[in-house]
Amino acid sequence: RILYRYCGGNNMMKYYIGDIEEQNGDFEYSTPFRFKTDKDPNERHDEIARTWRNEDGHEWDEEQGHYWCDFTGIKTGKLTEISKEVYDALNWII
């Protein structure tokens, strides 16, 4: 579920591209997004997945391996650290 290993505690701002993976019936899709954090990126990525379609969040389904939002399963996907320059350049693209 978590693909990036956090070794920190140095409180430096880091920049990431994360994916949210959704499964709705026979359809599966992945949505990339960018975020920054000075905390554990895995925890922030999971928080984003938990609140992806509802600010109040969803309950984790251990058996299915994802959060439920109505009939859609939501979980974290890939997580890639990027430079601040790439993060800023993405403003021009997205």
TANORDA-V996562 format. One record per pair of residues at least 24 apart in sequence whose ideal C-beta (glycine too) atoms are under 8 Angstrom apart, sorted by the first residue. I is the first residue (numbers start at 1). J is the second residue. Records with the same first field share a line. If there is no record, write none. Layout:
I->J ; J
This chain:
1->65 ; 75 ; 76
2->42 ; 45 ; 46 ; 76 ; 79
3->76 ; 77 ; 78 ; 79
4->41 ; 42 ; 45 ; 79 ; 80 ; 81
6->40 ; 41 ; 42
8->40
11->38
12->38
13->37 ; 38 ; 84
14->38 ; 41 ; 81
15->81 ; 82 ; 83 ; 84 ; 86 ; 87
16->41 ; 45 ; 79 ; 80 ; 81 ; 82
17->78 ; 79 ; 80 ; 82 ; 90
18->45 ; 48 ; 76 ; 77 ; 78 ; 79 ; 80
19->76 ; 77 ; 78 ; 79
20->48 ; 49 ; 52 ; 74 ; 75 ; 76 ; 77
21->66 ; 74 ; 75 ; 76 ; 77
22->52 ; 72 ; 73 ; 74
23->66 ; 72 ; 73
24->71 ; 72 ; 73
25->71
30->77
34->82 ; 87 ; 90 ; 94
36->87
41->79 ; 81
42->76 ; 79
45->76 ; 79
46->76
48->76
49->74 ; 75 ; 76
50->74
